[in-house]
């Protein structure tokens, strides 16, 4: 197909780092399966050195289904490694999830399913390497809101020859109905959410996951690469915390804990992730992945197990009118024991970091949902306000006026991020230092913008670097200001926040992180549009990272 060939050629020219990946082949083409039986494709994920999760769903009106699966060394399914049978039923929404073990480390495998004589697409997956490792390529993805546009970035990831696996940093689905975030864009593009209401019931969450998995570009990505996934907020609802959520109304939508459990049940059914270990709940979802002697990845859970309620500028608008009120707000913001990480998560993190340091791995990656670097509300002059054309007719006028007074006080832009929990961030840094890890490479989603950040604790000690990935489709915070206005605001944010070296919220896409023993290459890959399927990959920005002693530096 010329369409796919043009994308692959464009990707090959993006960067010298887009070389053949360490394992597998660059040109894997997903073979179409029988859509009547496998309408949601296939997926794999949550790998370790000897096993991987395989996933599909059987499309049938029956209440039970059984069939066969196969794993081979080749896409033609000639060299069989393992085979077996599966069974599923309505209690798990006819999804099939298998943990295939006894595999070889660092190997590429191909898999498929068969139901009533009908074959699924053939997927490609990989186990994690063990022992010496020269290179690995990781695609960082986040914020894939179906109504906002086509998943062109997913297709680009599927065809990217420099990607070995995908790390999805959250907001894999969104919960909103047609009158919520993205609703107008979805109506214009013919990509409205299903069901046509906010997801509250288990059936709602299942149907929403099904819609995302039925997307052909999503299926391309899942068939091409194994997925490591963490959730953020929209897999349940906007801005949850331990006892509630911003987008949950107890009086009309029922008990929050029940809704959260329904959302997590659907997540485990529809995602290629391992079930919780015995004695733990679904919400206790954190992992430690080892990439041979090269890198360690610890994924965090910051939404459901410990998070205290977010502060909200709207609730404090009157208080923030005076210097004394701002000081009182800052006291609440910096209050001790405002948590993001559960004690069990902290213990797991410390043990994983100590293990990585003891193993001598050069890279310690933290899979993180929300921005960690300090990001201040920019101070905007009258002249800059005029340049932005933010007059009284603009929908952002009132918000801009309210925030202008806060810029000189260096208050956080994002109270839902680590900036809204300074004590928790210092606690995280303290745990990392105790483990001997002041060289963290934090990878982050959520913000719908690209970031290149440096991290320091409250005493100014370096703690590592942060890479933020933009949305797959979700627009940047300043998108309504137009290209020039959004670029101006990105520049003001970076200029006023010492930990931010560069940011760009104009482009949708992903980050390709390529690790070697001595250097990391960072490619910020965009797509020219998400409004139509005819698009081109775009090289937005590049960075390199090297170690200087016990610290990481951009070079």
N, C-alpha and C positions, 0 to 999 in steps of 0.2 A: 504494500500500500504506500503510495507516494507520501501520504500524510505523515505516517510514522517515520519514514525514511528521512524526511526533512527535519523532523524533530531530533532524530538521533544525530544527524550531521551537525545541527546547530549546537547540540550539547557537546559534541566532540571538540568544537571550536571555542567553547566557553573558557577553558582554562587548561593549562598544562597538567594540573592535578587530576583532570578527568581521564586518567589512564585506566588500563584494564584493572579491575579489582583484584584483590588478593586471591579470592577463591571464586570459582564459578566462571561463567562466560558473560560477556557484556551484552550480547545480542539476544537474550532470551525473549521469545515472543509467546505470549499467552495463547494457548490453543482454546478455541471456543468449545464449551461443553454444551450439554443439552439444557437450555434455559427453562424448559418446562419442568424439569426435575431439580435443577440447581440454579434458580433465579438469582441467588445471592453470591455466586462464585465460590471461591475457596480462599483460605488464608492460613498463615502459619505465624507462630510467634513464641514469646517467652522462652527463648532457647537457652540451653547450657551446652557443655562440651559433649554430652552423650545423649541428649534428648531434645525434643521440640514439640510444641503443641500444633496439631493440625485441626483445621476447623472447616465446616461447611454447614449448610442447612438444606433439608429436603423440602422441596415445594410439593405439598400434597394435602388433600383434604382428609386423609386418613388420620387416625389418632395415634398410630404407631408406624414405625418404618424401620427396616433393617437392610443392610447392604454390605458392600465390600470396600476395602481401602487397600492401596498399594503404595509402597515407597521404593524407588529405584535410583540407580546411579546416573541414569540418562533420561532425557525428555521423551524418548521413544518407548520407555518402559520395557526395555529388553533385559537389563541387568537388575534383577529384583533383589532388594535388600531385605525387605519385610513386607508382609501382607497379613490381612486379617479381616474380621467382620465388625460391624458396628450396629448399634440399635439406638433408637431415639423415640421420643413420644411428646405429647402435648405439654407435659409438665415442664419441659425445657424448650418449649416453642419449636420443636422439631429440629433444633440445632444439634450438630454433631461435634464433639470436642474430644480429641484423643491425645494422650501424651505418649509419643513414640520414643522408646528408650533403646539402649543398646547400640547407638549410632557411634560413628567415629568422629573425633574432634576435628573442627575446621574443614568439614566436608560439605559439598553441595549435593543436595538430594532433590528428587522430583517426586511428586505425589499426586494422587487423584482418588476419587470415590466413584462407586458404581451403585445405582439403585434401579432395580427392575429393568436391567439391560441398558440403562442410560448412563452415559459417562459425564462426569464433571469436567470442567477445565483442568488442565495439568498445571500445578503450581510448582514453584521453585523455592526451596528453603535452604538454610545453612545452620549447622551447629556452630557453637562458639569454639574458637581455636584453643589449644592447650600448648604450653611450651613456647619456644621462640616464635616471635611474630614480627614481621617486617612492616606491615601496613594494614590498616583497616579504614574503611570509609563508612561514615554514618550520616544519614539524612535526618535532619532535625525538622519536625513538622508540628504544627499547632493550629488551632482555631479554624476548623473546616466547617463553616456554616453553609449548609446546602442552598438556601434561598439567595445568598449573596452572589452566587456565580458558579461557574463550572470548575470542577476540580482539575484544572489544567496543570497545576503544580504536582498533583498526584501522578498524572501521566508522565510528567517530566522526570519525577523520581523513578518511576518504573523503567524508563528508558536510559537513566543516567548510568553510564558504565563505571563510575567511581563509587557507587553505593553498594555496600554489602548488606546493610540492614537499615531499618527505619526506626527511629526513636520518636514516637508521637507524645508530645509533652502536654496534652490535654485539650479539652473542648473538641473532642472527636465528633460529638453530636451537639446540637443545641435544642433546648426544650421549648422554645417559644411557639406560640400560635400565629395566625396570619396578622393579628394586630400588634405583634411584638417586634422585637429587634430583627430586622431583615425582611419583615413581611412585605413591605412595599416593593423592595427589590425583587423578591420572589415572584410577586404578581406580574411585574414587568417582564421577567425572564421566563415565565412559565415554569418556575422551580419552587412552587409553594410547598411548605412543609405538610407532611402527612403523618398522623391525622391532622385535620385542619383545626387544631386547638392545642393549647399548652399541654405538655405531657404530664400527667398526674398518676394515672392508673398503670398497673403493670402492662396491660394491653397497649396503652399509649406508648410507653417506653419501647416495648418490643416493636411496634409498628414504625417508630422513628428510627431505630437501629436498622430495621429492614430496608427503609428507604435509602439510607446512606450506603448500605452494603449492596443495594441493587444498582448503584451508580456505576457505569462502565469504566470510568477512569479510576474510581476507588478499587474496582475489581482488578484492574491492571496492576496497581501498586501492590495490592495484597498478594496477587499471584506471583509477582516478580521477586519480592523480598520478605524475609521474616520481620515481624513487628515486635518491638518492645514498646509498651504503652503505659502511661500513667494518666490518671484522670485529673481534671481541674474542676471547675464548678458546674459547667453546663451539662455534663453527663447526668447531673441530678437537677439543679436549677441555679439561677444566678446567685453568686456570693453566699454559699452556705457556710455556716459555722457549726459548732458542736450542738447547739440547741435550736437552730432555726436557719432561715435563709432570707435574703433580701427579696427574692421572688417566690415567697411562699406565704400565703395568707391562711392562717390557721382556721379562721372562722368559715371560710368557704372551700378550702382545699384539704381539710382534715389534719390529722396528726403528722407533724414533720418527720418524726422517726420512721413512721410507716411508709411515707412517701420515699424517704431516702432508701429504705430497704428495698422497695420495689425497683427503684432506679438501679441500685447495685446488682440486684438479681438479674435484670435485663442486661447489664453490662457484662457480667460473667457469662451469661448465656451466649451473647453475640460477639464477644471479643476472643481472640486466640490467646487467652491467658490461663494460667494454672489456677485451679480451685484453691481456696484458703487451706492452709495446713491445719491439721486437727488441733482443736483448742483455741483457734483464732476466729475472728469475725471477718466478714467480707470487707469491712472498712479498713482493716489492718493490712493494707496493700502496699508493701515496700519490698524491694528486691536488691540483690547484689549480684551483678554480672561480671565475669572475669574474662578478659580477652587475652589469654595466654600471659606472657611476661610483659605485655605492652601496656595494658590499661585495665582499670577497674571502674565500674559504673554502679553508683548507688542511687536508686530512685526514691524520692521522698513522698510522703503523704501529708498534705498540709490543709486538708479541707474538713475531714469528718471525724478524726480521732482526738483532736486537741484544740483546734482553733477557737480562740475567744472571739466574741462578736466584734465586727469591724466598727471603727469610728466612721462618722459620715459628716462631711462638711455642712450639708444641708441642715442637719439637726443642731449644728452649733453656729448657724449663720449670725444670730444676734450676738453671741459671745465673741465672735471673731471680729467685731467692729472696733474693738479697742485693743491697745497694746497689752493691758492687763488680761483681757479675755484670751488673747493669743497665747500668753504665758500659761494661763490655766489649761488651755487646750493642750499645749505641749506637755504639761505635767501628766495629763491623762494618757497622752500618746506614749510617753516614756515610762509609764507605770511598770514596776517589776511584775513578773509572772504572767504577762500577757502572752500566751503561748500560741505557737503554730505546730510544733512537733510534740507528739506524745512521748512520755518517758520510754515506752517500749521502742519507739522509732529512734530515739536518741541513743539507746543502748545498742541497737542494731547498727546505726550509723558509725558509732565509735569503734565497734568491733570490726566492721568492714574496712574502715580507714586504716586501722592498725594492721590488719591483714595485708592491705595493699602496700603500706610502707615497709613492712617486714619482707614482703616478696620482692621489693626493689622495682616495682612497676613505675615507669616514668610519668604516667598519667593517671590522675584521680578525678573522674568525671562525676558531677552531681546532676542527676536528672531532676529538674526543679520546675514547678508550675508557674510561679509568678516572679516578676523582676526582683532581684536581690540588691542591685546597686542603688545607691542613694540618687533619687531623681526629684529635683525640686521644681515647684511651680515657677515658671519663668517670669521675671519682672518685665513687663511690657510698657514701653513708653507711649505717650500720646501719638508720636509720629509713627511708631510701629503699628499702633492700633488703626491709624488711618490707612496705612499700607494694606492692612488685612481687610479693609472695607467692612469692618464690624460696626456698622451703624445700627440704629434702633430697629431697623427692619430685618436684621439678620437673626436667624434662630439661636445663635450662640451669643447674642449681645449681652443678655442678662447674666449668663454664666461667666463671660469674659470680664464683666464689670465686677462681679463678686470675687473673682479670683485675682484680679489685679492688685487688690489690697494685700493679698497673702504672699505675693511674689517676694517682696523684700524680707519677709520673715523666714524664708527658706523652709517652708512647709512642704510636705511630700505631695507629689502629683497623684500618687496612687495609694490610698489608704488601705486598699485590699491586698496590696503586695507586702513584701518584707518591710518596706518603709513604714507601714502602719503598725509594725510590731518590732520596734527597735530592741527591746529586751530579748525577744526571741532570736533576732539576728545575732546579737552578741553572744547569746548562749550557744548558737550554732557554731560561731567562730571559735568559742572557747573549747567546745567538744573537739573541733577539728585540730586545734593547736595541741590539745592533750594527746591526740593520736599521732602527732608528728606531721600533720598535713596542713601546711600553710601555702600549698601550691595547688589549690582547688581549681578545676576547670568546670565552672557552673554553666549548664546549658538550660535555657529558659524559654517558655512560651508565653501565652496569655495576652500580651500587650498589643498584638497586631502590628508590630514594628520590628525592624532589624536593630540590633544593638551590638556595640563593641565596647565593653566596660572593663574597668579595673575595680578591684574590691579591697577595702581597707576596714579594719575594725575601728572602734570608737577612739582608740589610742593612736591611730594612724599606721598601724602595722599592716603590711601587705598580707592578704589572705588568698589571692589568686585572681583569676579573670572570669568574666562572664560573657557568654555569647547568647544573644537573644534572636529568636527567629520570628518572622512576621507571620501573618495569617495565611492559611491556604486560600481562603476567600474573604474572611472577615476584614472590613476596612479599618484603616488607621484612625487614630483619635482625631486627627486634624483634616480628614478627607474632605469635609464639607467646605473647607477654606480654599479649595482648588489647589492645583499643583504648586504654584508659587507661594501661596499662603502656607500650605503644609510644609514646604521646604523651609520657609522662614521660621516656623515654629519649631521644627526639628533642630535647626541651628541654635535657636534661643535656649531650648532645653539642654543641649549639649554644652553650650557656653556657660550656663549657670549651674551646672552639676559636675563637680570635679571628677567624679568617678565615671562619667560618660565621655568616651572619646569620640564616638560617632554613633548616629542613629538615623534611620530612614524609615518612615511609615507610609510612603507613597505606594510601594510595590508589594504585590502578593507573591508568595513563593516559599522557599525553604532555605536552610543552611546545609551545605555539605562540609562536614568536618572530617578531614583526612589525617590520621595519626601515623607517625613513624617513631622509632625510638628517639630521634633527636629533634623533631620538629612537628608542629601541627599546621596544616594549611586549612584556611577557612574561606569558603566560597559562598557568598550571599547570592543565591540564584533566584531570580525573579521570573515572572511570566508577563508578557506584554499586556495581557488582558485576561479577565475572568468572565467577561460579559458574553463572549462567543467562544466556540470551540476552535476557531482559527486563531492561533497565537504563536508566539515565538519565545524561547527561553532568553533571558536577559542577564548579563553579568553585572550585578549591581555594585559589588564591592568585594575586595579581597583582603585578607590579613594573614600573617604568619606569626606563630608563637614558638618561642624557644625557652629553654630553661637556662637561668643564670644562677648557679648554685642551687639553693633550695627554693628559688622563686621562679615564677613564669613571667615572661615579658613578651609584648608585641614587638616585632622587628620589621 
